[in-house]
Amino acid sequence: MSDHHPPLRSYGRLKTRTIKPRQAALMETLLPNLRPPAEAFDPGALMPGALQVWLEIGFGGGEHMAAQAGLHRETLIIGAEPFQNGVASALRHINEAELRNVRVLDGDARELMANLPDASLDRIFVLFPDPWPKARHNKRRIVQTETVAEFARLLKKDGTLRFASDWADYIDWTLERFAANPAFRWTASRADDWRTPPADHITTRYEEKRLGNCAPVFLDFDRV
């Protein structure tokens, strides 16, 4: 994209309430050590010896990211989230679980993705992103033809991407865009494959609020 036309913001407010003092302190002390470089970099250098590298786009309060990192301590998980309250919450989870395999960008995931080399990721998670349900705002959704192409660039062959949403229109929107890219194969073969949370999914408080207009749907795609 041209420097004169940055991507549309795919997220809403950056902050809603005052960050608790303990979390604010982690923003000052822990976050600077976890931020990935602001220029092109090899993610393997962030955690030498990591078995895999995963990316979570819009990690919310960080519950899913931190829980996955705790279960897969040999995997480097990079998360991006522009919402400051969510970043502060994630830092608390990371600190309490003494996680050494998480890196956090407090900003737009697309800037991070642009700095990553081809075929550098094993998994990508896009879980319950901002739905931008009004038609005139659909162009602000993180899933676009261009970002699906970027996902394809970043994932290794046989890498996987999981998208989840509880907005019916966004689910259809996402399926259309992934179906149009031959680099991806939707893994579902029956309805339970998208209606039932995958065995390795970790449910978050946000997901349980059921803020959308349908039950949560999980779409898993393979990079072919």
LUMTOR-688018 format. One record per atom (N, C-alpha, C): residue in three letters; chain; atom name; x, y negated, z. Coordinates in pm, whole numbers. Layout:
<recs>
ALA,A,CA,X,Y,Z
...
</recs>
This chain:
<recs>
MET,A,N,83,119,0
MET,A,CA,0,0,0
MET,A,C,87,-125,0
SER,A,N,36,-229,-61
SER,A,CA,110,-354,-65
SER,A,C,121,-415,73
ASP,A,N,233,-482,96
ASP,A,CA,250,-552,224
ASP,A,C,146,-662,241
HIS,A,N,91,-710,130
HIS,A,CA,-6,-819,137
HIS,A,C,-146,-768,169
HIS,A,N,-166,-637,164
HIS,A,CA,-298,-581,190
HIS,A,C,-284,-466,288
PRO,A,N,-269,-496,417
PRO,A,CA,-257,-388,516
PRO,A,C,-386,-309,522
PRO,A,N,-380,-185,569
PRO,A,CA,-502,-104,574
PRO,A,C,-606,-167,667
LEU,A,N,-732,-146,633
LEU,A,CA,-840,-196,719
LEU,A,C,-830,-131,856
ARG,A,N,-865,-205,958
ARG,A,CA,-865,-146,1091
ARG,A,C,-968,-35,1097
SER,A,N,-927,81,1145
SER,A,CA,-1017,196,1153
SER,A,C,-1065,216,1296
TYR,A,N,-1044,116,1381
TYR,A,CA,-1080,129,1522
TYR,A,C,-1144,-1,1569
GLY,A,N,-1214,8,1680
GLY,A,CA,-1286,-109,1732
GLY,A,C,-1202,-188,1830
ARG,A,N,-1259,-215,1948
ARG,A,CA,-1190,-298,2046
ARG,A,C,-1062,-232,2095
LEU,A,N,-963,-314,2127
LEU,A,CA,-835,-262,2174
LEU,A,C,-831,-244,2325
LYS,A,N,-922,-310,2395
LYS,A,CA,-923,-300,2540
LYS,A,C,-1062,-337,2589
THR,A,N,-1113,-266,2692
THR,A,CA,-1246,-298,2743
THR,A,C,-1244,-340,2889
ARG,A,N,-1157,-284,2967
ARG,A,CA,-1156,-316,3110
ARG,A,C,-1011,-328,3157
THR,A,N,-996,-386,3273
THR,A,CA,-863,-403,3330
THR,A,C,-801,-266,3356
ILE,A,N,-678,-249,3315
ILE,A,CA,-606,-124,3335
ILE,A,C,-561,-116,3481
LYS,A,N,-584,0,3542
LYS,A,CA,-548,19,3683
LYS,A,C,-400,-5,3704
PRO,A,N,-362,-58,3821
PRO,A,CA,-221,-93,3846
PRO,A,C,-123,21,3820
ARG,A,N,-157,142,3863
ARG,A,CA,-65,255,3844
ARG,A,C,-45,284,3696
GLN,A,N,-155,279,3620
GLN,A,CA,-144,303,3477
GLN,A,C,-73,188,3407
ALA,A,N,-99,65,3453
ALA,A,CA,-30,-51,3396
ALA,A,C,121,-39,3417
ALA,A,N,161,14,3532
ALA,A,CA,304,32,3559
ALA,A,C,364,134,3461
LEU,A,N,288,239,3428
LEU,A,CA,337,339,3332
LEU,A,C,349,279,3193
MET,A,N,261,183,3161
MET,A,CA,271,114,3032
MET,A,C,405,40,3023
GLU,A,N,453,-8,3135
GLU,A,CA,578,-83,3138
GLU,A,C,700,8,3146
THR,A,N,689,119,3218
THR,A,CA,806,203,3244
THR,A,C,816,326,3156
LEU,A,N,703,398,3138
LEU,A,CA,706,525,3065
LEU,A,C,688,507,2915
LEU,A,N,593,423,2876
LEU,A,CA,561,409,2734
LEU,A,C,681,372,2647
PRO,A,N,767,278,2688
PRO,A,CA,881,245,2601
PRO,A,C,971,365,2569
ASN,A,N,975,463,2660
ASN,A,CA,1058,581,2638
ASN,A,C,990,685,2548
LEU,A,N,860,669,2530
LEU,A,CA,784,768,2452
LEU,A,C,751,721,2311
ARG,A,N,765,592,2285
ARG,A,CA,728,540,2152
ARG,A,C,821,598,2044
PRO,A,N,764,647,1934
PRO,A,CA,849,688,1821
PRO,A,C,909,565,1755
PRO,A,N,1015,583,1676
PRO,A,CA,1077,468,1609
PRO,A,C,978,393,1519
ALA,A,N,1005,266,1501
ALA,A,CA,919,181,1417
ALA,A,C,965,182,1272
GLU,A,N,1060,269,1239
GLU,A,CA,1106,283,1101
GLU,A,C,1104,432,1065
ALA,A,N,1141,464,943
ALA,A,CA,1141,603,898
ALA,A,C,1229,687,990
PHE,A,N,1178,805,1027
PHE,A,CA,1254,890,1118
PHE,A,C,1217,1037,1097
ASP,A,N,1307,1124,1145
ASP,A,CA,1283,1268,1143
ASP,A,C,1226,1307,1278
PRO,A,N,1102,1358,1283
PRO,A,CA,1044,1390,1413
PRO,A,C,1123,1495,1490
GLY,A,N,1194,1583,1417
GLY,A,CA,1274,1683,1485
GLY,A,C,1380,1624,1575
ALA,A,N,1424,1502,1542
ALA,A,CA,1527,1437,1623
ALA,A,C,1473,1390,1757
LEU,A,N,1340,1377,1769
LEU,A,CA,1281,1332,1894
LEU,A,C,1284,1442,2000
MET,A,N,1287,1566,1955
MET,A,CA,1289,1679,2047
MET,A,C,1364,1794,1980
PRO,A,N,1496,1788,1983
PRO,A,CA,1575,1894,1919
PRO,A,C,1536,2032,1972
GLY,A,N,1518,2125,1880
GLY,A,CA,1482,2260,1919
GLY,A,C,1332,2285,1926
ALA,A,N,1251,2181,1899
ALA,A,CA,1105,2200,1900
ALA,A,C,1066,2305,1797
LEU,A,N,976,2394,1835
LEU,A,CA,933,2499,1743
LEU,A,C,840,2446,1635
GLN,A,N,757,2347,1672
GLN,A,CA,665,2286,1577
GLN,A,C,649,2139,1611
VAL,A,N,591,2065,1517
VAL,A,CA,558,1924,1539
VAL,A,C,411,1904,1505
TRP,A,N,334,1853,1601
TRP,A,CA,192,1827,1581
TRP,A,C,167,1677,1594
LEU,A,N,63,1631,1524
LEU,A,CA,22,1491,1531
LEU,A,C,-125,1484,1570
GLU,A,N,-158,1404,1671
GLU,A,CA,-298,1378,1704
GLU,A,C,-327,1231,1676
ILE,A,N,-425,1209,1589
ILE,A,CA,-462,1075,1545
ILE,A,C,-582,1028,1626
GLY,A,N,-565,922,1704
GLY,A,CA,-672,872,1788
GLY,A,C,-699,966,1904
PHE,A,N,-606,971,2001
PHE,A,CA,-617,1071,2108
PHE,A,C,-712,1029,2221
GLY,A,N,-777,915,2208
GLY,A,CA,-873,874,2310
GLY,A,C,-805,856,2445
GLY,A,N,-854,928,2546
GLY,A,CA,-793,919,2678
GLY,A,C,-677,1014,2698
GLY,A,N,-642,1090,2595
GLY,A,CA,-525,1176,2601
GLY,A,C,-546,1312,2665
GLU,A,N,-671,1347,2697
GLU,A,CA,-694,1476,2764
GLU,A,C,-656,1594,2675
HIS,A,N,-704,1592,2550
HIS,A,CA,-674,1702,2459
HIS,A,C,-525,1709,2432
MET,A,N,-463,1596,2404
MET,A,CA,-320,1593,2372
MET,A,C,-236,1646,2487
ALA,A,N,-265,1600,2607
ALA,A,CA,-186,1642,2722
ALA,A,C,-207,1790,2754
ALA,A,N,-331,1836,2742
ALA,A,CA,-357,1977,2770
ALA,A,C,-288,2067,2669
GLN,A,N,-293,2030,2540
GLN,A,CA,-223,2109,2439
GLN,A,C,-72,2107,2463
ALA,A,N,-20,1992,2502
ALA,A,CA,123,1982,2528
ALA,A,C,163,2069,2646
GLY,A,N,76,2078,2746
GLY,A,CA,105,2164,2860
GLY,A,C,103,2311,2825
LEU,A,N,18,2349,2729
LEU,A,CA,9,2488,2686
LEU,A,C,119,2525,2586
HIS,A,N,175,2424,2518
HIS,A,CA,274,2449,2412
HIS,A,C,396,2360,2436
ARG,A,N,470,2388,2539
ARG,A,CA,579,2300,2580
ARG,A,C,699,2306,2485
GLU,A,N,699,2404,2393
GLU,A,CA,806,2410,2293
GLU,A,C,767,2335,2166
THR,A,N,647,2278,2164
THR,A,CA,598,2202,2050
THR,A,C,603,2054,2081
LEU,A,N,653,1974,1988
LEU,A,CA,651,1829,2002
LEU,A,C,515,1780,1954
ILE,A,N,445,1704,2038
ILE,A,CA,317,1647,2000
ILE,A,C,330,1496,1999
ILE,A,N,303,1437,1883
ILE,A,CA,305,1292,1868
ILE,A,C,161,1245,1860
GLY,A,N,126,1149,1943
GLY,A,CA,-10,1096,1942
GLY,A,C,-11,948,1909
ALA,A,N,-115,904,1840
ALA,A,CA,-130,762,1808
ALA,A,C,-269,717,1850
GLU,A,N,-275,604,1921
GLU,A,CA,-402,551,1970
GLU,A,C,-385,400,1992
PRO,A,N,-466,318,1925
PRO,A,CA,-453,174,1942
PRO,A,C,-524,119,2066
PHE,A,N,-618,197,2122
PHE,A,CA,-699,151,2235
PHE,A,C,-615,156,2363
GLN,A,N,-588,41,2420
GLN,A,CA,-492,32,2531
GLN,A,C,-536,110,2655
ASN,A,N,-666,108,2685
ASN,A,CA,-713,185,2800
ASN,A,C,-690,334,2780
GLY,A,N,-706,381,2656
GLY,A,CA,-681,521,2626
GLY,A,C,-534,556,2640
VAL,A,N,-447,468,2593
VAL,A,CA,-302,490,2607
VAL,A,C,-264,498,2755
ALA,A,N,-319,408,2835
ALA,A,CA,-288,408,2978
ALA,A,C,-334,538,3043
SER,A,N,-452,585,3004
SER,A,CA,-503,712,3057
SER,A,C,-413,829,3016
ALA,A,N,-371,830,2890
ALA,A,CA,-284,937,2841
ALA,A,C,-151,939,2917
LEU,A,N,-97,822,2943
LEU,A,CA,30,815,3016
LEU,A,C,16,876,3155
ARG,A,N,-99,855,3218
ARG,A,CA,-121,916,3350
ARG,A,C,-120,1068,3338
HIS,A,N,-190,1123,3236
HIS,A,CA,-190,1269,3216
HIS,A,C,-48,1321,3191
ILE,A,N,26,1250,3107
ILE,A,CA,163,1292,3073
ILE,A,C,252,1290,3196
ASN,A,N,239,1186,3275
ASN,A,CA,322,1171,3394
ASN,A,C,288,1277,3498
GLU,A,N,159,1299,3522
GLU,A,CA,118,1395,3625
GLU,A,C,157,1538,3590
ALA,A,N,152,1571,3461
ALA,A,CA,187,1707,3418
ALA,A,C,336,1721,3387
GLU,A,N,411,1612,3403
GLU,A,CA,556,1612,3378
GLU,A,C,587,1668,3239
LEU,A,N,516,1614,3141
LEU,A,CA,533,1660,3003
LEU,A,C,654,1591,2940
ARG,A,N,738,1670,2876
ARG,A,CA,857,1618,2809
ARG,A,C,846,1629,2657
ASN,A,N,733,1682,2610
ASN,A,CA,718,1713,2468
ASN,A,C,612,1627,2400
VAL,A,N,585,1509,2455
VAL,A,CA,486,1418,2397
VAL,A,C,551,1285,2365
ARG,A,N,516,1229,2248
ARG,A,CA,557,1094,2212
ARG,A,C,430,1016,2178
VAL,A,N,426,888,2212
VAL,A,CA,302,811,2202
VAL,A,C,325,680,2128
LEU,A,N,245,659,2022
LEU,A,CA,241,529,1956
LEU,A,C,114,458,2000
ASP,A,N,129,341,2059
ASP,A,CA,14,260,2097
ASP,A,C,-20,167,1982
GLY,A,N,-70,228,1873
GLY,A,CA,-99,150,1753
GLY,A,C,-166,236,1647
ASP,A,N,-163,188,1524
ASP,A,CA,-231,249,1411
ASP,A,C,-155,372,1362
ALA,A,N,-223,486,1358
ALA,A,CA,-160,611,1315
ALA,A,C,-106,603,1174
ARG,A,N,-167,520,1089
ARG,A,CA,-122,514,949
ARG,A,C,18,454,938
GLU,A,N,53,365,1030
GLU,A,CA,189,311,1031
GLU,A,C,288,420,1069
LEU,A,N,249,503,1165
LEU,A,CA,334,615,1206
LEU,A,C,350,714,1091
MET,A,N,240,750,1027
MET,A,CA,247,848,919
MET,A,C,337,801,805
ALA,A,N,332,672,777
ALA,A,CA,415,618,669
ALA,A,C,564,634,698
ASN,A,N,600,648,825
ASN,A,CA,741,662,864
ASN,A,C,788,806,872
LEU,A,N,697,900,851
LEU,A,CA,733,1042,863
LEU,A,C,770,1100,726
PRO,A,N,867,1190,722
PRO,A,CA,906,1250,594
PRO,A,C,807,1355,547
ASP,A,N,816,1389,420
ASP,A,CA,731,1493,361
ASP,A,C,746,1624,440
ALA,A,N,636,1699,447
ALA,A,CA,636,1833,506
ALA,A,C,705,1837,642
SER,A,N,670,1741,727
SER,A,CA,734,1734,858
SER,A,C,643,1777,973
LEU,A,N,515,1805,943
LEU,A,CA,419,1839,1048
LEU,A,C,363,1979,1028
ASP,A,N,336,2046,1139
ASP,A,CA,273,2178,1136
ASP,A,C,122,2170,1158
ARG,A,N,80,2070,1237
ARG,A,CA,-63,2055,1264
ARG,A,C,-99,1907,1276
ILE,A,N,-221,1875,1236
ILE,A,CA,-276,1741,1257
ILE,A,C,-415,1758,1319
PHE,A,N,-443,1674,1419
PHE,A,CA,-576,1670,1481
PHE,A,C,-638,1533,1457
VAL,A,N,-761,1532,1409
VAL,A,CA,-840,1409,1399
VAL,A,C,-973,1441,1467
LEU,A,N,-979,1414,1597
LEU,A,CA,-1091,1460,1678
LEU,A,C,-1180,1343,1720
PHE,A,N,-1304,1347,1675
PHE,A,CA,-1405,1247,1711
PHE,A,C,-1357,1104,1688
PRO,A,N,-1314,1077,1564
PRO,A,CA,-1272,940,1533
PRO,A,C,-1390,845,1531
ASP,A,N,-1361,716,1537
ASP,A,CA,-1466,614,1530
ASP,A,C,-1547,638,1403
PRO,A,N,-1680,659,1416
PRO,A,CA,-1759,699,1298
PRO,A,C,-1793,588,1201
TRP,A,N,-1785,462,1244
TRP,A,CA,-1827,351,1157
TRP,A,C,-1952,391,1080
PRO,A,N,-2064,413,1149
PRO,A,CA,-2182,471,1083
PRO,A,C,-2252,383,982
LYS,A,N,-2240,251,995
LYS,A,CA,-2307,164,897
LYS,A,C,-2237,176,762
ALA,A,N,-2316,189,657
ALA,A,CA,-2259,214,523
ALA,A,C,-2156,108,485
ARG,A,N,-2180,-17,522
ARG,A,CA,-2087,-122,481
ARG,A,C,-1953,-111,555
HIS,A,N,-1950,-31,662
HIS,A,CA,-1826,-13,739
HIS,A,C,-1756,120,708
ASN,A,N,-1817,202,621
ASN,A,CA,-1758,334,594
ASN,A,C,-1613,325,548
LYS,A,N,-1579,215,481
LYS,A,CA,-1442,201,430
LYS,A,C,-1340,188,543
ARG,A,N,-1387,168,666
ARG,A,CA,-1297,158,780
ARG,A,C,-1266,294,843
ARG,A,N,-1333,398,800
ARG,A,CA,-1308,530,857
ARG,A,C,-1163,574,830
ILE,A,N,-1107,645,925
ILE,A,CA,-968,691,907
ILE,A,C,-958,792,793
VAL,A,N,-1063,873,774
VAL,A,CA,-1061,971,664
VAL,A,C,-1104,902,536
GLN,A,N,-1009,886,447
GLN,A,CA,-1031,829,314
GLN,A,C,-955,915,214
THR,A,N,-983,898,87
THR,A,CA,-909,973,-15
THR,A,C,-759,955,3
GLU,A,N,-718,831,35
GLU,A,CA,-574,801,49
GLU,A,C,-515,869,172
THR,A,N,-589,871,283
THR,A,CA,-531,935,402
THR,A,C,-529,1087,388
VAL,A,N,-627,1144,318
VAL,A,CA,-622,1288,294
VAL,A,C,-498,1323,211
ALA,A,N,-465,1238,114
ALA,A,CA,-342,1259,35
ALA,A,C,-219,1248,125
GLU,A,N,-224,1155,220
GLU,A,CA,-112,1140,313
GLU,A,C,-101,1261,406
PHE,A,N,-213,1315,450
PHE,A,CA,-210,1438,529
PHE,A,C,-144,1551,450
ALA,A,N,-180,1560,323
ALA,A,CA,-122,1665,238
ALA,A,C,29,1647,225
ARG,A,N,73,1524,215
ARG,A,CA,218,1496,205
ARG,A,C,291,1539,332
LEU,A,N,229,1514,445
LEU,A,CA,298,1534,572
LEU,A,C,297,1678,622
LEU,A,N,194,1754,585
LEU,A,CA,184,1890,637
LEU,A,C,273,1986,560
LYS,A,N,334,2077,634
LYS,A,CA,409,2185,572
LYS,A,C,311,2281,504
LYS,A,N,360,2358,411
LYS,A,CA,276,2463,351
LYS,A,C,228,2555,462
ASP,A,N,102,2589,458
ASP,A,CA,36,2670,562
ASP,A,C,16,2593,692
GLY,A,N,44,2463,692
GLY,A,CA,8,2381,806
GLY,A,C,-143,2367,814
THR,A,N,-192,2314,926
THR,A,CA,-336,2306,944
THR,A,C,-378,2167,990
LEU,A,N,-501,2132,959
LEU,A,CA,-561,2008,1006
LEU,A,C,-698,2038,1062
ARG,A,N,-726,1983,1181
ARG,A,CA,-858,1998,1241
ARG,A,C,-925,1862,1253
PHE,A,N,-1046,1854,1197
PHE,A,CA,-1130,1736,1210
PHE,A,C,-1253,1775,1289
ALA,A,N,-1294,1689,1382
ALA,A,CA,-1417,1715,1457
ALA,A,C,-1496,1586,1467
SER,A,N,-1629,1598,1461
SER,A,CA,-1715,1482,1474
SER,A,C,-1854,1527,1518
ASP,A,N,-1927,1433,1578
ASP,A,CA,-2067,1459,1609
ASP,A,C,-2156,1359,1536
TRP,A,N,-2108,1313,1419
TRP,A,CA,-2186,1228,1330
TRP,A,C,-2201,1302,1197
ALA,A,N,-2325,1338,1164
ALA,A,CA,-2351,1422,1046
ALA,A,C,-2297,1360,917
ASP,A,N,-2315,1231,900
ASP,A,CA,-2271,1166,777
ASP,A,C,-2119,1170,764
TYR,A,N,-2049,1155,876
TYR,A,CA,-1902,1156,871
TYR,A,C,-1851,1297,839
ILE,A,N,-1922,1397,884
ILE,A,CA,-1884,1536,853
ILE,A,C,-1895,1561,703
ASP,A,N,-2007,1520,645
ASP,A,CA,-2025,1535,500
ASP,A,C,-1919,1454,424
TRP,A,N,-1896,1333,469
TRP,A,CA,-1797,1243,409
TRP,A,C,-1659,1311,407
THR,A,N,-1622,1371,520
THR,A,CA,-1491,1435,532
THR,A,C,-1481,1557,443
LEU,A,N,-1584,1640,441
LEU,A,CA,-1583,1758,355
LEU,A,C,-1566,1720,209
GLU,A,N,-1634,1615,166
GLU,A,CA,-1624,1571,26
GLU,A,C,-1480,1533,-8
ARG,A,N,-1415,1460,81
ARG,A,CA,-1280,1410,51
ARG,A,C,-1175,1520,58
PHE,A,N,-1192,1615,148
PHE,A,CA,-1097,1726,151
PHE,A,C,-1121,1823,34
ALA,A,N,-1247,1841,-3
ALA,A,CA,-1278,1929,-116
ALA,A,C,-1221,1874,-246
ALA,A,N,-1207,1741,-253
ALA,A,CA,-1156,1679,-375
ALA,A,C,-1005,1685,-385
ASN,A,N,-938,1731,-279
ASN,A,CA,-791,1740,-280
ASN,A,C,-750,1886,-284
PRO,A,N,-689,1931,-394
PRO,A,CA,-656,2074,-409
PRO,A,C,-550,2123,-311
ALA,A,N,-489,2033,-236
ALA,A,CA,-387,2074,-138
ALA,A,C,-451,2138,-15
PHE,A,N,-584,2126,0
PHE,A,CA,-648,2176,120
PHE,A,C,-753,2282,89
ARG,A,N,-763,2376,183
ARG,A,CA,-867,2480,176
ARG,A,C,-943,2481,308
TRP,A,N,-1074,2464,301
TRP,A,CA,-1157,2472,421
TRP,A,C,-1164,2618,462
THR,A,N,-1136,2648,587
THR,A,CA,-1122,2787,630
THR,A,C,-1254,2854,666
ALA,A,N,-1363,2778,676
ALA,A,CA,-1490,2835,723
ALA,A,C,-1548,2936,624
SER,A,N,-1604,3044,677
SER,A,CA,-1673,3142,594
SER,A,C,-1817,3163,641
ARG,A,N,-1851,3114,759
ARG,A,CA,-1988,3126,811
ARG,A,C,-2015,3008,903
ALA,A,N,-2142,2985,932
ALA,A,CA,-2181,2865,1007
ALA,A,C,-2114,2857,1145
ASP,A,N,-2098,2971,1211
ASP,A,CA,-2036,2969,1344
ASP,A,C,-1894,2913,1340
ASP,A,N,-1831,2921,1221
ASP,A,CA,-1694,2871,1210
ASP,A,C,-1686,2721,1230
TRP,A,N,-1794,2649,1203
TRP,A,CA,-1790,2505,1227
TRP,A,C,-1879,2463,1345
ARG,A,N,-1973,2546,1382
ARG,A,CA,-2061,2511,1494
ARG,A,C,-2000,2544,1630
THR,A,N,-1916,2644,1634
THR,A,CA,-1857,2689,1760
THR,A,C,-1718,2629,1775
PRO,A,N,-1687,2569,1889
PRO,A,CA,-1551,2515,1906
PRO,A,C,-1447,2625,1886
PRO,A,N,-1339,2597,1815
PRO,A,CA,-1233,2697,1796
PRO,A,C,-1176,2743,1930
ALA,A,N,-1123,2862,1931
ALA,A,CA,-1075,2922,2056
ALA,A,C,-969,2835,2125
ASP,A,N,-891,2762,2047
ASP,A,CA,-783,2682,2107
ASP,A,C,-822,2535,2125
HIS,A,N,-951,2505,2108
HIS,A,CA,-995,2367,2128
HIS,A,C,-1009,2337,2276
ILE,A,N,-978,2214,2314
ILE,A,CA,-993,2170,2453
ILE,A,C,-1097,2057,2454
THR,A,N,-1206,2081,2523
THR,A,CA,-1315,1984,2529
THR,A,C,-1279,1868,2620
THR,A,N,-1313,1748,2576
THR,A,CA,-1283,1627,2654
THR,A,C,-1412,1565,2708
ARG,A,N,-1396,1475,2804
ARG,A,CA,-1512,1405,2860
ARG,A,C,-1585,1325,2752
TYR,A,N,-1509,1266,2661
TYR,A,CA,-1572,1189,2553
TYR,A,C,-1662,1279,2469
GLU,A,N,-1611,1395,2434
GLU,A,CA,-1689,1489,2353
GLU,A,C,-1817,1529,2425
GLU,A,N,-1809,1549,2556
GLU,A,CA,-1925,1593,2632
GLU,A,C,-2034,1486,2642
LYS,A,N,-1998,1361,2615
LYS,A,CA,-2098,1253,2622
LYS,A,C,-2200,1261,2509
ARG,A,N,-2165,1333,2402
ARG,A,CA,-2255,1351,2288
ARG,A,C,-2310,1217,2240
LEU,A,N,-2222,1130,2198
LEU,A,CA,-2260,996,2155
LEU,A,C,-2306,992,2009
GLY,A,N,-2287,1101,1936
GLY,A,CA,-2323,1103,1795
GLY,A,C,-2467,1141,1772
ASN,A,N,-2497,1182,1649
ASN,A,CA,-2634,1218,1613
ASN,A,C,-2651,1365,1579
CYS,A,N,-2551,1446,1613
CYS,A,CA,-2561,1591,1592
CYS,A,C,-2467,1662,1690
ALA,A,N,-2483,1792,1699
ALA,A,CA,-2390,1869,1783
ALA,A,C,-2250,1861,1720
PRO,A,N,-2144,1870,1801
PRO,A,CA,-2009,1864,1746
PRO,A,C,-1984,1970,1639
VAL,A,N,-1918,1927,1534
VAL,A,CA,-1880,2016,1423
VAL,A,C,-1729,2013,1410
PHE,A,N,-1670,2131,1389
PHE,A,CA,-1525,2145,1380
PHE,A,C,-1488,2196,1240
LEU,A,N,-1406,2119,1170
LEU,A,CA,-1363,2158,1037
LEU,A,C,-1213,2184,1039
ASP,A,N,-1173,2306,1009
ASP,A,CA,-1032,2340,1001
ASP,A,C,-993,2356,853
PHE,A,N,-882,2295,816
PHE,A,CA,-832,2302,680
PHE,A,C,-689,2354,679
ASP,A,N,-658,2439,582
ASP,A,CA,-521,2487,561
ASP,A,C,-456,2407,449
ARG,A,N,-328,2380,466
ARG,A,CA,-248,2317,359
ARG,A,C,-197,2427,271
VAL,A,N,-244,2433,147
VAL,A,CA,-213,2546,58
VAL,A,C,-97,2513,-34
</recs>
